Amino acid sequence: MKKKKLMAASLSLALVLGLTACGGGNSAKTDSSSADAGSAVSESVEEPEVTEEPEVTEAPEATETPEVTEEPEVTEEPEQPAETSPAASGSVDVSSAADASTTTDAAGVPVGQWAKIARYATEDECYHTVYARVTKVTTSTEDSAYIQAAVDANNANGSDWDQIDLASENFQIPSDVEWCLMEYEVYVPEDFPAPDYGMAEPSLSFSEENIGGGGIPSADGTSTYIGLGANNFELAVYSDDTKFTPGNTYTFQNLFTMVKGYENYAFETTSYPDGIHSDDASADTMYYAYFANK
């Protein structure tokens, strides 16, 4: 919900016409000369033909200048980076959504496809259906500036505890590992139970799972990184005073580390069946859901 002119131009034109008359004779002239003078005068009277000068009215051709009205092309301004909210209102077509509970690390939900999953609702202490999908995965090799911009936004929106400095010692990583950014959306249906003051942020908790199990192999294949997929940071996309309400789609960003060029992994998260009460939520009822990285 942010902000974002049109200009108009006007044109004025002035026309000045001047007439100069010459003539007259000496009053001491003979009648014939006065007659001649009279005829001369009559001839001079014909001079008003000078009024033909109004042809100068051709000047209105200057009115062609209104071509300046082409300026409305200024309306192209909306193409500038829009400072819009990462949230989008309105229903979403989830008719072809996958069932996240039936996915595996080798058959995760493809990037761009919605999946049915569940989120906890504080209103009734039960889990209810929401829909999630991974929309983009970016590596530092592909666009490090894009990832840094996401980190900067996190530092601007987050608290002191959320600050990230990728250049600091606390965030140092092996030379064959790089920072990556996974972006995903969560659509919360209008019937999701929520108080008037809003629901808890509907983000999900992800990690990266090596397809087939085990750790992530190093770039040269001589060793394996154990726990590499657990280095995840849910970035602060929204300010602390954001109100989350059903009927909207929210965008989130997840910062993680991965071996450069490695793609044999899936994004893993957990959930519970729709309708289950928190008292019945346990390891026995929990399921794993997987989303592919491409």
N, C-alpha and C positions, 0 to 999 in steps of 0.2 A: 504494500500500500504506500506507494510513494508518489512522487510528483512528476511532472513534465510540463509556437507562437506564431502567430501569423502576423504578417505585415501587409499593409495596403498602401498604394501610392496614388497620388492625385496630381493632375496636370492642369495648369491655367494658361490661357493664351491671350495677349493684348494686341490689338491692331489699331494703328494711328494713320489716318489719311489726311493729306494736306493739299489744298488747291491754291494756285497762284494765278490771278487774272491780270491781263495787260490791255491797254486801249486808251481812247480819249483823244480829242483834237483841240485846236485853238479856237475860242469862241469868235474871233475876228475873221474867220474864214468866210468865203462867199457861200450863197445858198447851195450852189452846186457842190461846194466842198462840204457844206453842212449836210447836204443830202448824202454825199459820199460818206460823210461821217456817220449819218444815220444808218446807211447801209452797213457801214463798218461796225456800228454799234450792234445792229441786228445780227451781224455775223458773229460779233463777240458773244452775243446772247446764246448763240448756238454752242458756245464752248462747254456748256454743261454736259455735252457728250463725254466730257472727262469722267462723268459718273461711271463710265465703263470700267473705271479703275476697280470697282468692287469685285472684279475678277480676282482681286487679291484674296477674296474669300476662299480661294483654293487652299488657303492656309489650313482649313480644317483637316487637310490631309495629315496634319500633325497629330490628329486624333488617333492615327494608326499606332501612335506610341503606346496606347493601352495594352500592346503586346507585353507590356511590363507585368500584366496580370499573370504571366507565367510564373511569377514568384510563388504562387501557392504550392509549387514543388517543395517549398519549405516543409510541407506536411510530411516529408520523408523523415523528419526528425525521430519519429517513433522507432526507427531502425537503430537508434543509439542504444547501448546496453540498458535494458530496462531494469530498474531497481525494484523488481517485484518480489513478493513473498514466495518462499519455496513451497508454500501450500497452495493447492488448487481445490476449488469447491466443485460440487456436482458429482453425480453418480458416474461410475466407471463400468465399462463393459467387461465383466468377469465371467461371461458365459463359457469361455474356453479355459478357465483357470485350472491348473493342475492341482491335485491333492498332495500337499506337501508331505503328508504322513506316509505316502507310498514311495517317496523318492529314495535314491541311494547315492553314494558318492560318485559312482560311475554313471549314473543316470539322473543328474540333477536338473532342476528347472532351467531351461535355456535363458540367456539374457534377453530381457524384454517381455517374457511371458509371465502372467500373473499366476500366483499359487495361493491356494486356500490354506490358511494357518490360523492360529488362535492367539489372542492376547488377554491378559488378566484385566478384569474390570473391578475396580474398587467399589463400585456401586452395589454389586450383589456378591462380590467375592468369588465370581466364577469366571471361567475362560470362555471367550466368545470369538466368533469368526471375524478375521480381518483378511485382507489380501496383500501380498507382498511380491515385489519383483526387483531383480537386479537390473539396473538400466545402463550402467557403464563401468568399465574397469580401466584404470589408467596407471601405467608404470612411470617411474622417474625417467627411464630411458626414452619413453614416448613423449612426455611433457612434464618436466620437473617444475616449470613455472606454474602450471595448472595446479599441481599438488601443493606447492608453496602457497598459492592464493587461498586454497582451502584451509590450510593451517593458519594463515593470517586471519581468516574469517573466524576460525575457532577461537583464536586468542582474543578477538574483539568481542565475541559473544559470550565466551566462557568466564568462569571465575578464576581466581588465582590458582586453583588446583587443576584447572584445565589447560594451563599454558603449555605450549609445545615449542621447543627450539631445536629443530633438526640438526643444527650445527653444533649443539652443545655436547658435552661429554656423555650426558645421560641418554642421548639418543644415537650414539655411535653404533654402527652395524658393520659386519664383515664386508670386505671389498667385493665379494661376489653376490651380495644381497642388496636389494634396493627398496625404497619406500614406494608403496602403491596406494591407490585410492579406489575404493569400491563405493559406488553410489547406488542407492536403492530407494524405492517408494513403498509406502504403506497406505493402502486405502482403507479407511474406517467407515463401514456402512452406517447409515443414519440410525438404524435400530440398535447400535451398540450402546449398552447401558453406560450413562455418564452423568455426573451431577451438573448443575447449571454453571458452576464455576470452571468446568472443563475436566477432561480426563488426564491421566498421566501420559507423558510423552510416549507415543506408540512406536518407539524405535525397537529394533531387535538386536540381540547380542550374537555376533558372528565370530567364527574362527575359521582357519583354513585347514582342510583335511587332505592329506596326501591320498590320492585315489589308489585304493588297494591296501591302504594301511601303512604304518611305519612313518619315519620322519621324512623331511624334505631333503633330497640329495643335494650335495654341494655342486657348484657349476662344473668342477672337473671330475665329479663322480667318485672321488676318493674318500669321501666322508658323508655323514648324514647329520642334518640339523634336527635335533629333537626339541619339540616345543616352539619351533619357528612360527607356526601358524597361530600361536596364542598371543603374539605381539600385536594386539588390535586396540585401536583407540577410536571410540565413537566421538566424532567431532561435533562441537556445538554449532549447529546450523541456525538455531533459533535463540533469541535472547531469553533470559530467565522469566520475563513477564508474558511470554507467549501463552495464549490460551488454546489448548487442543480440544477440538470438538468433533463429534461424529459427522459423517457426511462429507468429509474432506480427504484429500490425498496429500500426504506429507513426504517430503524428500529428505533423505538422510545421507551422511557420508561416513565411511569407515576407513580409517588409515591403518595399513598393515604392512608387514615386511614379507618379501618373497625373493627367492633366488632369481637372479637376472635370467630372463628368457624361459623360466620354468612355467609350464601351464598345466601339468598333470595334477591339478588339485581342484577341490570344490569348496564352496563356502558352506559351513555347517552351522546350524542353530537348533534349538530345541523348543518344543511346545507340548501342549496337552490337548486332548480332544475337546471339541466345542461343548460347552455346558457343564463341564466337570467343575466341582466346587474345590476351592483351595484345600479343604480338609482331606480331599481324596486325591490330591495331586501328589504323586510320588514317582520314584524311579520305575515303578511297575506300570504307571499310566503315561509316563513321558515318552515322547517319540523324537527322533532326529529328523531334521529336514535339510535337504541339500539343494544348493543353487549353483549352476555351472558358471564358469568365469568367461564364457563366450557363447 
